[in-house]
């Protein structure tokens, strides 16, 4: 700007301003009165020249000579022939003062305007910064909300996928349950057929058992006749046994007498041998003449000691014989006691035989009563079989009803699964739509972020321009301050007055040009300010657009909230469906339990049927081998006792008591026939049954060995005290 002014001054004056300033010192005395009045334009031009360093460049350029007249008229003559009077100079100075005042006013006004505009711009910028910060914070909050919503939607998607997997697994379970139900139905039909077949077979077995019973009763009658026939020979057998016992005792007595006589003879022979030996020694001593009296005395002493020792031995032997005789006497006494006891027992047995005859008669009556009871038990078994068939039919009907209910529930499950699958598909479509909307919103957010960044960059550029303008203003202020300092210096220099008077017209034009340029600059600044205001208006519009987009985002967020609300409702429906599915699964499990209980009952009934129809056959086979005391009712009563029938339990217990009393009160050979019955009733092992038979045989035998009953705590019997 200043260089253009200098160039214009050169064109109008024809020389540089610095040369004029240097030559102004020659006419300082002429203008001594006008020292206090200095020109703003010349000072400005001089200051510009001093600032730009144009003095050194144009130092050699000549100034047109000013010829002052040293007279009282104070007239100035310029190089072009014009003369300036004091009035003209005063007029120019007054104009110069007016222009200075106007320039100062304009400068102050411009400074005030610039300061006001700066403050306004600062306040606007601060407000805009606050607004943009708020907008950025809102957008960040919305971004966080959107991210949280995206996370929630992803979680909902994951839950829906888990629900889908659970539904598919439940479908598989339903299909497997249907297959299991069909298999159970097949098994049930097979089991029913097997049960019917078993019932038919068991009916045939019952008929066979009835035939066996008839045969057994016939055999019992035959055995009764045989028993009555064998009773005659029992007395003869007892007499023969008594004779055998007397013969045995007589032979034992004779053998003991002979053994005693033998022992006595042997003792006498031994004593005689010893006496012969002693006599031979004595004879040898007496016949020997060489033996002295002392030797004979010693020999006699030895003989005496030997005889004394023999006497002692004889005494000891006598004491031994006495002890043996006392033992034999005690044994004989025990034998006598035993014989007397046996005689008493035989008398008791005879009386017992008479009683047993009466007992046999009673037993025959009891057997007849037992046969009647057996017939009653068979009738009860037939009634039980009928009841079991009825129970089986009822169970079959219950199974059919359960199957129908399970089929209905399965169909309901299928419908619910289809509806839930449709809802899940609808939810999937909604999720896809929401995900697409979220992607669109995220893209819009990214665009808004980019626009925000661009606006922030534009704001930063505007701020830089404002800072640059502020720097220009500060530089102008410094220039004005320097100009003021330079004006004060020029006021001290009175040489510039002539120059100013000479160049007033040019200075006026220059000032006009400067004013025009300043006006142009002001217009440019105003246009810049208007452009900035337009930019700000555009930014405000963009901010309004951003606010509109934010409102749209809020609307979208409201829609997303509605979608979430609907999703929550759907989740509640899913929970209700899951709870209903769990209830139905519990019902299915309960029905499965009932089916298992019914199957267990079927198996128990099968086992009871097998036991009732198998155990009597084994017991009947054992009855044919055993005596007449073993009867069929025991087995039937033991089986029916498992079903908690009080009457049958009572009958079974009575029969057991009867058999045990008979076993304990009968003789050994009768008890032998009852061992099998006792073993079956008391569930003896084969070893225990064999031990019982051996003990009875030992009691019956004369010379038999006692069976091994064990020792200590493992003994099968209490040892005698």
C-alpha positions in Angstrom: 0.0 0.0 0.0 2.8 2.5 0.9 4.9 1.6 -2.0 2.0 2.5 -4.4 1.7 5.9 -2.6 5.5 6.5 -3.0 5.3 5.6 -6.7 2.4 8.0 -7.2 4.3 10.8 -5.4 7.3 10.2 -7.6 5.2 10.4 -10.7 3.6 13.7 -9.6 6.7 15.4 -8.1 9.4 14.0 -10.3 11.8 13.2 -7.5 12.0 11.2 -4.4 10.5 12.6 -1.2 13.7 11.7 0.9 15.7 14.3 -1.2 13.2 16.9 -0.4 13.4 16.1 3.3 17.2 16.4 3.2 17.2 19.8 1.4 14.6 21.1 3.8 17.3 22.0 6.4 18.6 24.8 4.0 15.4 26.8 4.5 14.9 26.1 8.2 15.6 29.8 9.1 12.9 31.0 6.7 10.1 28.8 8.2 11.1 29.4 11.9 7.5 30.6 12.6 5.9 27.5 11.2 7.9 25.0 13.2 5.0 24.0 15.3 2.8 23.2 12.3 3.7 19.9 10.6 2.0 18.1 7.8 0.6 14.7 8.3 1.0 13.7 4.7 4.7 14.6 4.5 5.4 13.0 7.8 3.5 9.9 6.7 5.4 9.8 3.5 8.6 10.5 5.3 7.9 7.8 7.8 7.0 5.4 5.0 10.2 6.3 3.3 12.2 5.8 6.6 10.4 2.4 7.3 10.8 1.1 3.8 14.4 2.2 3.5 13.8 4.2 0.4 16.2 7.0 1.6 19.2 5.0 0.8 17.8 4.0 -2.6 17.0 7.6 -3.8 19.7 9.5 -1.9 21.3 10.7 -5.2 18.0 11.9 -6.8 18.1 15.8 -7.1 15.4 17.9 -5.6 14.1 20.8 -7.7 15.6 24.0 -6.3 13.3 26.1 -4.2 14.4 29.7 -4.2 13.2 31.4 -1.1 13.3 35.0 -0.9 14.7 36.4 2.3 12.3 39.2 2.6 9.4 40.2 4.9 6.8 38.9 2.5 7.5 35.3 3.3 6.7 34.1 -0.2 7.7 30.8 -1.5 8.6 30.1 -5.1 8.3 26.7 -6.4 10.3 25.2 -9.2 7.4 25.4 -11.7 7.1 29.1 -11.1 4.2 29.2 -8.7 4.5 31.4 -5.6 2.9 30.6 -2.3 2.1 33.3 0.1 1.7 33.1 3.9 -2.0 33.1 3.6 -1.8 30.1 1.3 0.5 28.4 3.7 -1.9 29.1 6.6 -4.8 27.9 4.5 -2.9 24.8 3.7 -1.9 24.3 7.3 -5.6 24.8 8.5 -6.7 22.2 5.8 -3.9 20.0 7.0 -5.1 20.3 10.6 -8.6 19.5 9.5 -7.5 16.5 7.6 -5.4 15.4 10.5 -8.4 15.7 12.8 -10.6 13.9 10.3 -8.0 11.1 10.0 -7.7 10.8 13.8 -11.5 10.6 14.1 -11.6 8.0 11.3 -8.8 6.1 12.9 -10.5 6.2 16.3 -13.8 5.2 14.7 -12.1 2.4 12.8 -10.3 1.2 15.9 -13.5 1.2 17.9 -15.4 -0.6 15.1 -12.6 -3.1 14.8 -12.5 -3.6 18.6 -16.3 -4.0 18.7 -16.2 -6.4 15.8 -13.4 -8.2 17.4 -15.3 -8.5 20.6 -18.5 -9.5 18.7 -16.5 -12.1 16.8 -14.9 -13.4 20.0 -18.3 -13.7 21.7 -19.8 -15.3 18.6 -16.9 -17.7 18.3 -17.1 -18.6 22.0 -20.8 -19.1 21.6 -20.3 -21.2 18.5 -17.6 -23.2 20.2 -19.9 -23.8 23.1 -22.7 -24.8 20.7 -20.4 -27.1 18.7 -19.1 -28.6 21.9 -22.6 -29.2 23.1 -23.5 -30.7 19.6 -20.4 -32.9 19.7 -21.2 -34.0 23.3 -24.8 -34.8 22.2 -23.5 -36.7 19.2 -21.1 -38.6 21.4 -23.9 -39.4 23.8 -26.1 -40.5 21.0 -23.2 -42.6 19.6 -22.8 -44.2 23.0 -26.5 -44.8 23.2 -26.4 -46.3 19.7 -23.5 -48.5 20.6 -25.3 -49.7 23.8 -28.4 -50.3 21.7 -26.3 -52.3 19.2 -24.9 -54.3 22.1 -28.4 -54.9 23.4 -29.6 -55.9 20.0 -26.7 -58.3 19.6 -27.5 -59.8 23.0 -31.1 -60.1 22.0 -30.0 -61.8 18.8 -27.8 -64.2 20.7 -30.7 -65.0 23.1 -33.0 -65.6 20.1 -30.4 -67.9 18.5 -30.1 -69.8 21.8 -33.9 -70.0 21.9 -33.8 -71.4 18.4 -31.2 -73.9 19.3 -33.3 -74.9 22.4 -36.4 -75.2 20.2 -34.5 -77.4 17.7 -33.2 -79.6 20.5 -36.8 -79.8 21.9 -38.0 -80.9 18.5 -35.4 -83.6 18.5 -36.4 -84.6 22.0 -40.0 -84.8 20.9 -39.2 -87.0 17.9 -37.1 -89.2 20.1 -40.0 -89.3 22.7 -42.4 -90.3 19.9 -40.1 -93.1 18.8 -39.7 -94.3 22.4 -43.5 -94.2 22.9 -43.9 -96.3 19.8 -41.3 -98.7 21.0 -43.0 -98.9 24.4 -46.3 -99.6 22.7 -44.6 -102.4 20.7 -43.0 -103.8 23.8 -46.3 -103.6 25.7 -48.2 -105.5 23.0 -45.4 -108.1 23.0 -45.5 -108.3 26.8 -49.3 -108.7 26.8 -49.0 -111.5 24.3 -46.3 -113.2 26.4 -48.5 -112.8 29.5 -51.5 -114.4 27.8 -49.3 -117.2 26.6 -47.9 -117.7 30.1 -51.5 -117.7 31.5 -52.5 -120.4 29.1 -49.4 -122.4 29.9 -49.9 -121.9 33.6 -53.6 -123.1 33.3 -52.3 -126.3 31.7 -49.7 -126.6 34.4 -52.5 -126.2 37.1 -54.5 -129.0 35.4 -51.4 -131.2 35.5 -50.8 -130.3 39.1 -54.3 -131.2 40.0 -53.7 -134.6 38.4 -50.5 -134.9 40.4 -52.4 -134.0 43.5 -54.9 -136.8 42.9 -52.0 -139.2 42.3 -50.4 -138.0 45.5 -53.6 -138.5 47.5 -53.8 -142.1 46.2 -50.1 -142.6 47.2 -50.8 -141.2 50.6 -53.6 -143.7 51.1 -51.3 -146.6 50.0 -48.6 -145.3 52.4 -51.2 -145.3 55.2 -52.0 -148.9 54.6 -48.3 -149.8 54.5 -47.7 -147.9 57.8 -50.5 -149.9 59.4 -49.1 -153.1 58.1 -45.5 -152.3 59.3 -46.8 -151.4 62.8 -47.2 -155.2 63.5 -43.5 -155.8 63.0 -42.4 -153.0 65.2 -42.8 -155.1 68.5 -40.8 -158.0 67.0 -38.0 -155.6 66.0 -38.0 -154.1 69.5 -37.7 -157.6 71.0 -34.8 -158.5 68.7 -33.1 -155.3 69.6 -33.5 -156.1 73.3 -32.0 -159.5 72.9 -29.1 -158.1 70.9 -28.5 -155.6 73.7 -28.5 -158.4 76.4 -26.1 -160.5 74.3 -23.8 -157.5 73.8 -23.7 -156.9 77.6 -23.1 -160.6 78.4 -20.3 -160.8 75.8 -18.7 -157.7 77.2 -18.9 -159.1 80.8 -17.3 -162.3 79.7 -14.5 -160.6 77.9 -13.7 -158.4 80.9 -13.6 -161.5 83.2 -11.2 -163.3 80.8 -9.0 -160.3 80.5 -8.8 -160.0 84.3 -7.9 -163.7 84.6 -5.2 -163.3 81.9 -3.7 -160.3 83.8 -3.6 -162.3 87.0 -1.9 -165.3 85.4 0.6 -163.0 83.8 1.4 -161.4 87.1 1.8 -164.7 88.9 4.2 -165.9 86.1 6.2 -162.8 86.4 6.4 -163.1 90.2 7.4 -166.7 89.9 10.1 -165.9 87.4 11.5 -163.3 89.7 11.5 -165.7 92.7 13.3 -168.4 90.6 15.9 -165.8 89.6 16.5 -164.8 93.3 16.6 -168.4 94.4 19.1 -169.3 91.7 21.4 -166.4 92.8 21.1 -167.5 96.5 21.9 -171.1 95.6 24.9 -170.0 93.6 26.2 -168.0 96.5 25.7 -170.8 99.0 27.4 -173.3 96.7 30.4 -171.0 96.1 33.0 -171.5 98.8 35.2 -168.6 97.8 32.5 -166.0 98.8 33.2 -164.4 102.1 30.7 -163.6 104.9 30.7 -159.9 104.1 29.9 -160.6 100.4 27.1 -162.9 101.5 25.8 -160.2 103.8 26.0 -157.6 101.0 24.3 -160.0 98.7 21.5 -160.6 101.2 21.2 -156.8 101.7 20.9 -156.4 98.0 18.3 -159.1 97.9 16.5 -157.4 100.7 16.4 -154.0 98.9 15.3 -155.7 95.8 12.5 -157.5 97.6 11.5 -154.2 99.3 11.4 -152.4 95.9 9.3 -155.3 94.6 7.0 -154.9 97.6 6.6 -151.2 96.8 5.9 -152.0 93.2 3.4 -154.5 94.3 1.7 -151.9 96.5 1.7 -149.4 93.6 0.3 -152.1 91.3 -2.4 -152.8 93.9 -3.3 -149.1 94.1 -3.4 -149.0 90.3 -5.7 -152.0 90.2 -7.9 -150.5 92.9 -8.2 -147.3 90.9 -8.9 -149.2 87.7 -11.5 -151.3 89.6 -13.1 -148.1 90.9 -13.2 -146.7 87.3 -14.7 -150.0 86.0 -17.2 -150.0 88.9 -18.2 -146.4 88.0 -18.5 -147.3 84.4 -20.5 -150.4 85.3 -22.7 -148.2 87.5 -23.2 -145.8 84.5 -24.0 -148.7 82.3 -26.5 -149.9 84.8 -28.0 -146.5 85.0 -28.1 -146.2 81.2 -29.7 -149.7 81.0 -32.3 -148.7 83.6 -32.8 -145.4 81.7 -33.2 -147.4 78.4 -35.7 -149.7 80.1 -37.7 -146.6 81.3 -37.4 -145.1 77.8 -38.6 -148.3 76.2 -41.6 -148.2 78.5 -42.1 -144.6 77.6 -41.8 -145.4 74.0 -44.3 -148.2 74.3 -46.7 -145.7 75.9 -45.7 -143.2 73.1 -46.5 -145.8 70.4 -50.0 -146.0 71.8 -50.3 -142.3 71.8 -48.9 -142.1 68.3 -51.5 -144.4 67.0 -54.1 -141.9 68.2 -51.9 -139.1 66.8 -51.8 -140.9 63.4 -55.6 -141.0 63.4 -55.7 -137.3 64.2 -53.0 -136.7 61.5 -55.1 -138.5 58.9 -58.0 -136.2 59.8 -55.7 -133.2 59.6 -54.4 -134.3 56.2 -58.0 -134.5 55.0 -58.5 -131.0 56.4 -55.3 -129.9 54.7 -56.5 -131.3 51.4 -59.7 -129.3 51.8 -57.6 -126.2 52.6 -55.5 -126.9 49.5 -58.7 -127.0 47.4 -59.7 -123.6 48.9 -56.3 -122.2 48.2 -56.5 -123.4 44.6 -59.9 -121.6 44.3 -58.3 -118.4 45.7 -55.5 -118.8 43.2 -58.0 -119.0 40.4 -59.7 -115.9 41.7 -56.4 -114.1 41.9 -55.6 -115.1 38.3 -59.0 -113.6 37.3 -58.2 -110.5 39.2 -54.8 -110.2 37.6 -56.3 -110.6 34.1 -58.7 -107.8 35.0 -55.9 -105.6 36.2 -53.9 -106.3 33.0 -56.9 -105.3 31.0 -57.3 -102.1 33.1 -53.6 -101.3 32.6 -53.9 -101.8 28.9 -56.8 -99.3 28.8 -54.8 -96.9 30.9 -51.9 -97.2 28.6 -54.1 -96.5 25.6 -55.5 -93.4 27.3 -52.0 -92.3 28.2 -50.9 -92.8 24.6 -53.9 -90.8 23.4 -53.1 -88.0 25.9 -49.4 -88.1 24.9 -50.3 -87.9 21.2 -52.5 -84.8 21.9 -49.7 -83.2 23.9 -47.2 -83.9 21.2 -49.5 -82.3 18.6 -49.9 -79.3 20.9 -46.1 -79.2 21.2 -45.8 -79.3 17.5 -48.2 -76.4 17.0 -46.5 -74.3 19.7 -43.1 -75.1 18.1 -44.4 -74.0 14.7 -45.8 -70.8 16.1 -42.6 -70.1 18.0 -40.6 -70.8 14.8 -42.7 -68.3 12.9 -42.3 -65.8 15.7 -38.5 -66.4 15.6 -38.4 -66.0 11.8 -40.3 -62.7 12.2 -37.9 -61.6 14.9 -35.0 -62.6 12.7 -36.4 -60.4 9.9 -36.9 -57.5 12.4 -33.4 -58.0 13.6 -32.1 -57.8 10.1 -34.0 -54.6 9.5 -32.8 -53.1 12.7 -29.2 -54.1 11.8 -29.6 -52.5 8.4 -31.0 -49.4 10.0 -28.1 -49.4 12.5 -25.6 -49.7 9.7 -27.3 -46.8 7.9 -27.3 -44.7 11.1 -23.6 -45.6 11.7 -22.8 -44.5 8.2 -24.7 -41.2 8.7 -22.9 -40.7 12.0 -19.6 -41.2 10.2 -20.7 -38.6 7.5 -21.7 -36.2 10.3 -18.4 -36.7 12.0 -16.6 -36.0 8.8 -18.7 -32.9 8.2 -18.0 -31.8 11.8 -14.3 -32.3 11.3 -14.5 -30.2 8.1 -16.5 -27.5 9.9 -14.0 -27.6 12.7 -11.1 -27.3 10.1 -13.0 -24.3 8.5 -13.5 -22.8 11.9 -9.8 -23.2 12.6 -9.0 -21.6 9.2 -11.3 -18.7 10.0 -9.7 -18.4 13.4 -6.3 -18.3 11.6 -7.6 -15.5 9.3 -8.9 -13.6 12.3 -5.5 -14.0 14.0 -3.9 -12.8 10.8 -6.2 -9.7 10.6 -5.5 -9.0 14.3 -1.8 -9.2 13.5 -2.3 -6.7 10.6 -4.3 -4.4 12.9 -1.5 -4.6 15.5 1.1 -3.9 12.8 -1.0 -0.9 11.6 -1.3 0.3 15.2 2.5 0.1 15.6 2.9 1.9 12.3 0.5 4.6 13.5 2.5 4.9 16.7 5.7 5.2 14.8 4.1 7.7 12.5 3.1 9.8 15.5 6.6 9.6 16.9 7.9 10.6 13.5 5.3 13.5 13.3 6.6 14.8 16.6 10.1 14.7 15.2 8.9 16.5 12.1 7.3 19.1 14.2 10.7 19.7 15.6 12.1 20.0 12.1 10.8 23.2 10.7 12.5 22.4 7.4 9.6 20.2 6.3 7.1 23.2 6.3 8.4 24.4 2.9 8.2 21.0 1.5 4.7 20.6 2.8 3.6 23.9 1.4 5.1 23.0 -1.9 3.5 19.6 -2.0 0.2 20.4 -0.3 -1.7 19.8 -3.5 0.1 16.6 -4.1 -0.3 15.6 -0.5 -4.0 16.4 -0.7 -4.3 14.2 -3.7 -2.2 11.6 -2.0 -4.4 11.8 1.1 -7.4 11.5 -1.1 -5.9 8.5 -2.7 -5.0 7.1 0.7 -8.5 7.8 1.9 -9.9 6.1 -1.1 -7.5 3.2 -0.6 -8.5 3.1 3.1 -12.1 3.2 2.0 -11.4 0.4 -0.4 -9.6 -1.5 2.3 -12.5 -0.9 4.6 -14.9 -2.0 1.9 -12.8 -5.1 1.4 -12.7 -5.7 5.2 -16.5 -5.2 5.3 -16.9 -7.6 2.4 -14.6 -10.0 4.2 -16.6 -9.6 7.3 -19.8 -10.1 5.3 -18.3 -13.2 3.7 -17.4 -14.4 7.2 -20.9 -13.6 8.3 -22.2 -15.5 5.3 -19.9 -18.4 6.2 -21.2 -18.2 9.7 -24.8 -18.1 8.4 -23.9 -21.2 6.3 -22.4 -22.9 9.3 -25.5 -22.0 11.3 -27.7 -23.5 8.6 -25.4 -26.5 8.5 -25.8 -26.7 12.3 -29.6 -26.5 11.9 -29.3 -29.3 9.3 -27.3 -31.2 11.8 -29.9 -30.5 14.5 -32.6 -31.8 12.0 -30.5 -34.9 11.4 -30.1 -35.3 15.1 -33.9 -35.0 15.5 -34.2 -37.7 12.8 -31.7 -39.7 14.8 -33.8 -39.2 17.8 -36.9 -40.3 15.9 -35.0 -43.4 14.7 -33.9 -44.0 18.3 -37.5 -43.8 19.4 -38.3 -46.3 16.7 -35.4 -48.5 17.9 -36.8 -48.1 21.4 -40.2 -49.2 20.1 -38.4 -52.1 18.4 -36.7 -53.0 21.7 -40.1 -52.7 23.5 -41.6 -55.1 21.0 -38.5 -57.3 21.4 -39.0 -57.2 25.2 -42.6 -58.3 24.6 -41.5 -61.1 22.3 -38.9 -62.1 24.9 -41.7 -62.2 27.5 -43.8 -64.3 25.1 -40.7 -66.5 24.6 -40.3 -66.8 28.4 -44.0 -67.7 28.7 -43.6 -70.3 26.0 -40.5 -71.7 27.7 -42.3 -71.9 31.0 -45.2 -73.7 29.3 -42.7 -76.0 27.6 -41.1 -76.7 30.9 -44.5 -77.4 32.4 -45.3 -79.7 29.5 -41.9 -81.4 29.9 -42.6 -81.9 33.6 -46.0 -83.4 32.7 -44.3 -85.7 30.2 -41.8 -86.7 32.8 -44.6 -87.4 35.3 -46.4 -89.5 32.7 -43.2 -91.3 31.9 -42.9 -92.1 35.6 -46.5 -93.4 35.7 -45.7 -95.5 32.7 -42.6 -96.8 34.4 -44.6 -97.5 37.5 -47.2 -99.4 35.5 -44.4 -101.3 33.7 -42.9 -102.1 37.1 -46.3 -103.3 38.3 -46.5 -105.5 35.2 -43.1 -107.0 35.9 -44.0 -107.6 39.5 -47.3 -109.3 38.5 -45.3 -111.4 36.0 -42.9 -112.4 38.7 -45.7 -113.2 41.1 -47.4 -115.3 38.4 -44.2 -117.1 37.7 -43.6 -117.7 41.4 -47.1 -118.9 42.1 -47.1 -121.2 39.1 -43.5 -122.4 39.4 -42.9 -123.0 43.2 -45.9 -125.5 43.7 -44.5 -127.7 40.9 -41.1 -128.0 42.7 -42.7 -128.6 46.0 -45.0 -131.2 44.6 -42.0 -133.1 43.2 -40.4 -132.9 46.6 -43.6 -134.2 48.2 -43.6 -137.3 46.0 -40.1 -138.1 47.3 -40.8 -137.2 50.9 -43.2 -138.6 53.5 -46.9 -137.9 54.0 -46.1 -134.9 56.2 -44.9 -132.8 53.3 -47.9 -131.1 51.6 -48.5 -128.6 48.9 -50.2 -125.9 51.0 -47.0 -124.8 52.5 -45.6 -123.6 49.2 -48.7 -121.9 48.2 -49.0 -120.2 51.6 -45.3 -119.1 51.5 -46.0 -117.5 48.1 -49.2 -115.8 49.0 -47.6 -114.5 52.2 -45.6 -112.2 50.0 -48.8 -110.5 48.9 -49.7 -109.7 52.5 -52.8 -111.9 52.7 -53.5 -112.2 56.5 -55.6 -115.4 56.2 -53.1 -117.3 54.1 -50.3 -116.1 56.4 -52.2 -117.5 59.3 -52.7 -120.9 57.6 -49.0 -121.0 56.6 -47.9 -120.3 60.1 -50.3 -122.9 61.5 -48.9 -125.5 59.1 -45.3 -124.6 60.0 -46.1 -124.9 63.7 -47.8 -128.2 63.2 -44.8 -129.7 61.2 -42.3 -128.5 63.8 -44.3 -129.8 66.7 -44.6 -133.2 64.9 -40.9 -133.2 64.2 -39.9 -132.5 67.8 -42.4 -135.0 69.4 -41.9 -137.9 66.9 -39.3 -140.7 67.0 -36.0 -140.6 65.1 -37.2 -142.7 62.2 -40.4 -140.6 61.9 -38.4 -137.4 62.2 -36.2 -138.6 59.3 -39.3 -138.5 57.1 -40.0 -134.9 58.2 -36.5 -133.5 57.5 -37.4 -132.6 53.9 -40.6 -130.8 55.0 -38.7 -128.9 57.8 -35.9 -128.0 55.3 -38.4 -126.6 52.7 -40.4 -124.7 55.3 -37.4 -123.2 57.1 -35.4 -122.7 53.8 -32.5 -124.9 54.9 -29.4 -125.2 52.7 -28.5 -128.7 51.4 -25.6 -128.9 54.0 -28.0 -128.1 56.9 -30.5 -130.7 55.7 -27.8 -133.3 55.4 -26.6 -132.5 58.9 -30.1 -132.9 60.3 -30.4 -136.3 58.6 -27.0 -137.4 59.9 -27.8 -136.4 63.5 -31.1 -138.3 63.4 -29.3 -141.4 61.9 -26.7 -141.1 64.7 -29.4 -141.1 67.4 -31.0 -144.1 65.8 -27.8 -146.2 65.4 -26.0 -148.2 68.2 -22.4 -147.8 67.0 -22.6 -144.8 64.7 -20.3 -141.7 64.9 -21.5 -138.3 65.9 -21.6 -135.8 62.9 -19.3 -132.8 62.9 -21.4 -129.9 64.3 -18.5 -127.4 64.3 -16.6 -125.7 67.2 -17.0 -122.4 69.1 -19.2 -119.8 67.7 -19.6 -121.6 64.3 -21.1 -124.7 66.0 -24.5 -125.8 64.7 -25.6 -127.1 68.1 -25.0 -126.2 71.8 -22.3 -128.5 73.3 -23.3 -130.5 76.4 -22.3 -129.0 79.8 
